[in-house]
Amino acid sequence: MTAPSHAPSHAPSPALQDSPRAWRMLAALAVAELLGMSLWFSGTAVTASLAAAFTLSPEQSAWLTMAVQAGFVAGTLVTAVLNLADAVNPRHLMTAGCLLGAAANAAALVVHGPTALLASRAATGAALAWVYPPAMKIAAGWFRVRRGFALGLLVGALTLGKAAPHLVTAIFGQAWQTPIVWTSALAVLGALVALLVVRDGPLVPATAPFSLGAIGRAFAVRDVRVATLGYLGHMWELYAMWAWIGAFAAASLAASGVTAPGARASLVAFIAIASGALGCALAGRVADTWGKARVARYALLTSGLCCLTTAAVYGRHPAWLYVLVIVWGFTVVADSAQFSALVSDRAPVDAIGTALTLQTSLGFLLTMVSIDLLPRIASSVGWQWAAWLLALGPLAGLAAMSRLTDRRLGAESWGSGPAFTAPE
């Protein structure tokens, strides 16, 4: 009779395996996320033409992006305080968010005056608070072993969605109505996919009753706090880069002697944002075996170096600009899903949605500061130096993430809270 083997096994048990259906659901969810999040930069992509049509001042033009951020922050704060992300089915929240966002976005076609326009952008951002965080919870509910990869693919889809308006503008020109109409239609289609195709995974806990203590329970866990601090450093850089990369590109192209740099700048902005989709997918692919915290640290380091490289590339041959934005775009968002995965791994099971929503809300609140500061710095020192401001975020994120270690492969489970961590 053969003696039982006591050699350690590193393969996950069958109970932990992610099912083939999980990947099909992830594909459907990614499509819904891409379509819904196309609303985000529908105004930013045509800032110049919107400013002319609504006689916006330079400060008001900056608010075309900041209003979306502000609305998103308000929406996520209300959602977190009311515990809606855990008390309401996330698919229903996502469907409602896509539909409300489409309506708010389309309102720009009929409103008059800067105030009404910015209000429609803020309402769009508020609606998207019910698209992004619920989608993360749905995805995590389908995956246990490959959660980092799954969330990476989802954030990659989100990134493509945010790049879509720049592609529409590059193809169809600067008429501001075009991306507004397209993105509203896409968001409605995203709502249908979320409602009719996407289903809840086996790891999604039952909806929790309303509890004002959910925030306290989530952030009583040290790892949740540390991952959130790392996320804040990441967010300081991310959205300011996305919002102003077109302006930086236009200035750089003009300085290098390119004629009519506007259309080229829209293409550069699309490439910069869209390349992040591949970064999210590849980062997620290696994070589940190499470590989510480790991947986040390397992404922060690389994107921070790209911030500093902008001065060397500015005004030189456009090829250097394209190389920079591909690398920068690839790494600036590659770690985003890993911060969410870390929180979903470590937060209490009945407060995961609230923890993800509040983490997201705090991060987007911080983006309003860097988005506002960057063009102000650029007006003083020039776009070639302004991006150095953004390097402060990755630096702070690295300092925070140095305190977080990755768990051993297979140790993660949904909302497992504090557990043994192995040194890296």
C-alpha positions in Angstrom: 0.0 0.0 0.0 1.4 3.4 -1.0 1.9 5.8 1.8 0.2 9.1 1.4 2.4 11.9 0.2 3.0 14.9 2.5 4.7 17.0 -0.1 3.2 20.5 -0.3 1.1 21.3 -3.3 1.0 24.7 -4.9 -2.0 24.0 -7.1 -5.3 25.4 -5.9 -7.9 22.9 -4.9 -10.8 22.2 -7.3 -13.1 24.2 -5.0 -10.9 27.3 -5.7 -10.7 26.9 -9.5 -12.3 29.7 -11.5 -15.0 28.2 -13.8 -15.2 28.6 -17.6 -18.5 30.4 -17.1 -16.6 33.0 -15.0 -14.5 34.0 -18.0 -17.7 34.3 -20.2 -19.3 36.5 -17.6 -16.1 38.6 -17.3 -16.2 39.2 -21.1 -19.8 40.4 -20.9 -19.0 42.6 -17.9 -16.0 44.1 -19.6 -18.1 45.0 -22.6 -20.7 46.7 -20.4 -18.0 48.5 -18.5 -16.3 49.7 -21.7 -19.6 51.0 -23.1 -20.7 52.7 -19.9 -17.4 54.4 -19.1 -17.2 55.9 -22.6 -19.2 58.8 -21.0 -16.3 60.0 -18.9 -14.3 62.0 -21.4 -17.0 62.7 -23.9 -16.7 66.4 -23.0 -12.9 66.5 -22.4 -12.2 65.1 -25.9 -13.9 68.2 -27.5 -12.9 70.9 -24.9 -12.0 73.5 -27.6 -15.2 73.2 -29.5 -17.4 73.1 -26.4 -15.6 76.1 -25.0 -16.3 78.0 -28.2 -20.0 76.9 -28.4 -20.7 77.7 -24.7 -18.3 80.7 -24.4 -16.4 79.0 -21.6 -13.6 80.7 -19.8 -10.3 78.8 -19.4 -11.3 78.0 -15.8 -14.7 76.7 -16.9 -13.0 74.6 -19.6 -11.0 72.8 -17.0 -14.2 72.0 -15.2 -15.4 70.0 -18.2 -13.3 67.2 -16.7 -13.3 68.3 -13.0 -17.2 68.4 -13.0 -17.2 64.7 -13.9 -14.7 64.0 -11.1 -16.8 66.0 -8.6 -20.0 64.3 -9.5 -18.3 60.9 -9.3 -17.0 61.8 -5.8 -20.4 62.9 -4.6 -22.0 59.8 -6.0 -19.5 57.4 -4.5 -19.6 59.2 -1.1 -23.4 58.9 -1.0 -23.2 55.3 -2.1 -20.6 54.5 0.6 -22.4 56.3 3.4 -25.7 54.6 2.6 -24.0 51.3 2.1 -25.7 50.9 -1.3 -22.9 48.9 -2.8 -23.5 46.1 -0.4 -27.3 46.6 0.2 -28.3 46.7 -3.5 -27.6 44.1 -6.2 -24.5 45.4 -8.1 -25.9 44.5 -11.5 -29.0 46.6 -10.8 -26.8 49.5 -9.7 -24.7 49.2 -12.8 -27.7 49.2 -15.1 -29.2 52.2 -13.5 -25.8 54.0 -13.6 -25.4 53.5 -17.3 -28.9 54.7 -18.1 -28.8 57.8 -15.8 -25.3 58.6 -17.2 -26.5 58.4 -20.8 -29.4 60.8 -20.0 -27.1 63.3 -18.2 -24.5 63.2 -20.9 -27.1 63.7 -23.6 -28.5 66.7 -21.7 -25.5 68.7 -23.0 -27.3 68.6 -26.4 -30.2 70.7 -25.2 -28.9 72.8 -22.3 -27.9 76.5 -22.6 -25.1 78.3 -20.9 -21.9 77.2 -19.1 -23.6 76.5 -15.7 -26.1 74.0 -17.2 -23.4 72.3 -19.3 -21.2 71.8 -16.3 -24.2 70.6 -14.3 -24.8 67.9 -16.9 -21.2 66.8 -16.7 -21.4 66.6 -12.9 -24.6 64.5 -13.2 -22.8 62.2 -15.6 -20.0 61.7 -13.1 -22.5 61.0 -10.3 -24.2 58.3 -12.4 -20.9 56.6 -13.1 -20.4 56.0 -9.4 -22.9 53.2 -10.0 -21.0 51.8 -12.9 -17.3 51.4 -11.9 -17.3 50.2 -8.3 -20.3 47.7 -8.7 -18.6 46.2 -11.8 -15.4 45.6 -9.7 -17.6 43.8 -7.1 -19.3 41.7 -9.8 -16.0 40.6 -11.3 -14.5 39.7 -7.9 -17.6 37.6 -7.2 -16.7 35.3 -10.1 -13.0 34.9 -9.4 -10.9 33.7 -6.5 -7.6 32.4 -7.8 -7.3 34.7 -10.8 -8.9 37.8 -9.2 -6.0 40.1 -10.0 -6.1 39.1 -13.7 -9.9 39.4 -13.9 -9.9 42.9 -12.3 -7.0 43.9 -14.6 -9.0 42.9 -17.7 -12.0 44.8 -16.4 -10.0 48.0 -15.7 -8.5 47.6 -19.2 -12.0 47.6 -20.6 -12.8 50.7 -18.6 -9.6 52.4 -19.9 -10.6 51.7 -23.5 -14.0 53.1 -22.8 -12.5 56.4 -21.5 -10.2 56.5 -24.6 -13.2 56.0 -27.0 -14.3 59.7 -27.2 -10.7 60.7 -28.3 -10.9 58.1 -31.1 -14.3 59.4 -32.2 -12.9 62.9 -32.2 -9.8 61.9 -34.2 -12.0 60.2 -36.8 -15.0 62.5 -37.1 -13.4 65.9 -36.3 -13.9 68.4 -33.5 -17.7 68.8 -33.7 -18.7 68.5 -30.0 -22.1 66.9 -30.6 -20.6 63.8 -32.2 -18.9 62.2 -29.1 -21.9 63.2 -26.9 -24.4 61.3 -29.2 -22.1 58.3 -29.6 -21.2 57.8 -26.0 -24.8 58.2 -24.8 -25.9 55.5 -27.2 -23.0 53.2 -26.1 -23.9 53.6 -22.5 -27.5 52.6 -23.1 -26.2 49.5 -24.9 -23.9 48.9 -21.8 -27.0 49.0 -19.5 -28.7 46.3 -21.6 -25.6 44.1 -21.5 -25.3 44.5 -17.7 -29.0 43.7 -17.1 -29.6 40.9 -19.7 -26.3 39.1 -20.0 -24.2 39.6 -16.8 -25.1 37.4 -13.8 -23.9 37.4 -10.2 -21.0 35.1 -9.4 -21.0 32.3 -6.7 -18.7 34.4 -4.5 -20.9 37.4 -4.3 -22.3 37.6 -0.8 -25.9 38.2 -0.1 -26.9 41.8 0.0 -26.1 43.1 3.5 -28.5 45.2 5.6 -27.9 48.9 5.8 -25.2 49.7 8.4 -23.4 52.9 9.2 -20.6 50.8 10.6 -19.6 49.3 7.3 -17.0 52.0 6.6 -15.5 51.6 10.1 -15.2 47.8 9.8 -13.6 48.0 6.4 -10.9 50.6 7.3 -10.2 49.0 10.7 -8.2 46.5 8.6 -4.6 47.8 8.3 -4.1 46.3 4.8 -7.2 48.1 3.5 -5.8 51.4 4.8 -2.4 50.8 3.3 -3.8 49.8 -0.1 -6.0 52.8 -0.1 -3.0 55.1 0.6 -1.2 53.5 -2.4 -4.3 54.0 -4.5 -4.4 57.7 -3.6 -0.8 58.2 -4.8 -1.7 56.4 -8.0 -4.8 58.6 -8.6 -2.9 61.8 -8.1 -1.1 61.1 -11.3 -3.6 59.1 -13.4 -6.5 61.4 -14.2 -4.4 64.5 -14.5 -2.3 62.7 -17.1 -5.4 61.4 -18.9 -7.1 64.8 -18.8 -4.2 66.9 -20.0 -2.1 64.6 -22.2 -3.8 66.0 -25.2 -2.8 69.6 -24.3 0.8 68.4 -23.5 0.9 66.6 -26.9 -0.4 69.6 -28.8 2.2 71.9 -27.2 5.0 69.4 -27.8 4.0 68.8 -31.4 3.7 72.6 -32.1 7.2 73.1 -30.5 8.6 70.4 -32.8 7.3 72.2 -35.9 4.2 70.0 -36.7 1.5 72.0 -38.5 -2.1 71.7 -37.4 -1.2 69.7 -34.2 -4.8 69.4 -33.0 -5.9 66.3 -34.8 -2.5 64.6 -34.1 -2.9 65.5 -30.4 -6.3 63.7 -30.2 -4.7 60.6 -31.7 -1.8 60.9 -29.1 -4.4 61.2 -26.3 -6.2 58.1 -27.6 -3.0 56.1 -27.7 -1.9 57.2 -24.3 -5.2 56.1 -22.7 -5.8 53.0 -24.8 -2.4 51.6 -24.2 -3.3 51.3 -20.5 -5.8 48.6 -21.4 -2.9 46.3 -22.3 -1.1 47.4 -19.2 -4.0 46.5 -17.0 -4.4 43.0 -18.6 -0.7 42.1 -18.4 -0.3 43.5 -14.9 -3.3 41.4 -13.8 -1.9 38.4 -15.5 1.3 38.4 -13.5 -0.1 39.8 -10.3 -1.8 36.6 -9.3 1.5 34.7 -9.2 4.1 37.5 -8.7 2.1 39.5 -6.2 -0.5 42.3 -6.5 1.4 44.7 -4.2 4.7 44.0 -6.0 3.1 44.7 -9.4 1.6 47.9 -8.0 5.0 49.1 -6.8 6.8 48.5 -10.1 4.0 50.3 -12.0 4.2 53.3 -9.7 8.0 53.4 -10.1 7.8 53.3 -13.9 5.0 55.8 -14.4 6.7 58.2 -12.0 9.9 58.0 -14.1 7.7 58.8 -17.2 6.5 62.0 -15.5 10.1 63.1 -15.2 10.9 62.1 -18.8 8.4 64.6 -20.3 10.9 67.4 -20.1 13.4 65.5 -22.2 10.8 64.5 -24.9 9.0 67.9 -25.2 9.5 69.6 -28.6 11.6 66.8 -30.0 10.8 64.5 -33.0 7.1 63.3 -32.6 8.4 59.6 -32.5 9.8 60.2 -29.1 6.4 61.6 -27.9 4.6 58.5 -29.1 7.1 56.2 -27.4 6.7 58.1 -24.1 2.9 58.1 -24.1 2.8 54.4 -24.9 5.0 53.5 -22.0 3.4 56.1 -19.7 -0.1 55.1 -20.6 0.8 51.4 -20.2 2.1 51.9 -16.6 0.0 54.8 -15.3 -3.1 52.6 -15.0 -1.6 49.1 -14.8 -1.7 49.1 -11.0 -5.3 50.4 -10.7 -7.0 47.1 -10.6 -4.5 45.7 -8.1 -5.4 48.2 -5.5 -9.0 47.2 -5.9 -8.1 43.5 -5.8 -6.1 44.0 -2.6 -9.0 45.7 -0.9 -11.5 43.0 -2.0 -9.1 40.4 -0.7 -8.6 41.9 2.7 -11.8 43.8 3.6 -14.6 42.1 5.7 -17.0 40.1 3.6 -20.0 42.3 4.4 -18.2 45.6 3.7 -16.4 44.9 0.4 -18.6 47.0 -1.8 -18.5 49.9 0.7 -14.6 49.6 1.0 -14.2 49.6 -2.8 -16.6 52.5 -3.2 -15.0 54.7 -0.5 -11.5 53.9 -1.8 -12.6 55.0 -5.2 -14.4 58.2 -3.9 -11.3 59.4 -1.9 -9.1 58.7 -5.0 -11.3 60.7 -7.3 -11.6 63.5 -4.8 -7.8 63.8 -4.9 -7.8 63.9 -8.7 -9.6 67.2 -8.7 -6.6 68.8 -7.0 -4.0 67.5 -9.6 -6.3 68.2 -12.6 -6.8 71.8 -11.5 -3.1 72.4 -10.6 -1.5 70.9 -13.7 -2.6 73.6 -16.3 -1.8 76.3 -13.7 1.7 75.0 -13.4 2.0 74.6 -17.1 1.0 78.3 -17.6 3.9 79.3 -15.4 6.7 77.0 -16.3 5.5 75.3 -19.5 4.1 71.9 -20.3 7.6 70.4 -20.5 8.0 70.8 -16.8 4.4 70.7 -15.5 4.2 66.9 -15.4 6.9 66.8 -12.7 4.1 67.7 -10.3 2.5 64.4 -11.0 5.6 62.4 -9.9 4.7 63.3 -6.3 1.8 60.8 -6.5 3.8 57.7 -7.4 6.5 58.6 -4.9 3.9 58.8 -2.1 2.2 55.6 -3.3 5.6 53.7 -3.3 6.2 54.8 0.3 2.8 53.4 1.4 3.0 50.2 -0.6 6.4 49.4 0.9 4.4 48.4 4.1 2.2 45.9 2.3 3.3 42.3 1.6 1.7 39.8 -0.8 0.0 36.7 0.5 1.1 33.3 -0.6 -0.5 32.0 -3.8 -3.9 30.5 -3.1 -4.3 32.3 0.2 -6.7 34.9 -1.0 -10.4 34.4 -0.8 -13.3 36.8 -1.0 -13.2 39.2 1.8 -10.9 37.2 3.9 -9.7 40.1 6.1 -6.4 39.9 7.9 -4.4 36.7 7.3 -0.9 35.3 7.2 1.4 37.2 4.8 4.6 35.7 3.5 7.7 37.8 3.0 8.5 38.7 -0.6 
